[in-house]
Amino acid sequence: MAEARGTKIGGDLRLRGRLGAAASAAVRKERAANRAAELAPIIAELRQAGAATLKALAAGLNRQSIPAPRGGTWSGAQVLLLLARIEGAA
């Protein structure tokens, strides 16, 4: 009946999708920043112990059984992204 009177039923799904995606991205970004802040001291310790390459840093994180962002083991590429986030926050 409401439709017959010209009342719009439902909402703009595209708008809700964009708002949801933006909110989700903000949450993921905040979580990544928090994780980078937690790992920054560990990275500093590894560097001080002589780990100079991305591969060496990844190996150090793996030795300490620290899970990579999506689980599993660390790679040099993941360490590079972590360093960029750590240095961007400083």
C-alpha positions in Angstrom: 0.0 0.0 0.0 2.8 2.4 0.9 4.3 1.9 -2.6 1.0 2.7 -4.2 1.1 6.1 -2.4 4.5 6.8 -3.7 6.5 6.0 -0.6 9.9 4.6 -1.3 10.4 1.2 0.3 13.9 0.2 1.5 17.0 2.2 1.2 19.8 2.9 -1.3 21.8 -0.3 -1.1 24.7 1.2 -2.9 25.0 4.0 -0.3 24.8 1.5 2.5 27.5 -0.6 0.8 29.8 2.4 0.5 29.3 3.4 4.1 29.9 -0.1 5.3 33.0 -0.5 3.2 34.4 2.8 4.5 33.7 1.8 8.1 35.3 -1.6 7.6 38.4 -0.1 6.1 38.7 2.3 9.0 38.5 -0.6 11.5 41.1 -2.6 9.6 43.5 0.3 9.3 43.2 1.0 13.1 43.9 -2.7 13.9 46.9 -2.7 11.6 48.3 0.4 13.2 47.8 -1.1 16.7 49.5 -4.3 15.6 52.4 -2.4 14.1 52.8 -0.5 17.4 52.9 -3.8 19.3 55.6 -5.2 17.0 57.7 -2.1 16.8 59.8 -2.9 19.9 60.3 -6.5 18.6 61.6 -5.2 15.3 63.9 -2.8 17.1 65.3 -5.7 19.1 65.8 -7.8 16.0 67.6 -4.9 14.3 69.8 -4.3 17.3 70.7 -8.0 17.3 72.0 -7.6 13.8 69.0 -8.4 11.5 69.6 -6.0 8.7 67.5 -7.4 5.8 63.8 -8.0 5.4 64.4 -11.7 5.2 66.4 -11.6 8.5 63.6 -9.7 10.2 61.0 -12.1 8.9 63.1 -15.0 10.1 63.4 -13.4 13.6 59.6 -12.9 13.8 59.1 -16.5 12.7 61.6 -17.8 15.3 59.6 -16.0 18.0 56.4 -17.7 16.7 54.7 -14.4 16.0 52.0 -15.0 13.5 52.0 -13.0 10.3 49.0 -10.6 9.6 46.9 -13.4 8.0 48.4 -16.2 10.0 51.3 -18.4 8.9 54.9 -17.3 8.6 56.4 -13.9 7.8 57.8 -13.0 4.5 60.1 -10.1 3.5 57.2 -8.4 1.7 55.0 -8.5 4.9 57.9 -7.1 6.9 58.3 -4.3 4.4 54.7 -3.3 4.8 55.0 -3.5 8.6 58.1 -1.3 8.5 56.2 1.3 6.3 53.4 1.3 8.8 55.7 1.7 11.8 57.8 4.4 10.2 54.6 6.2 9.0 53.3 6.3 12.6 56.5 7.7 14.0 
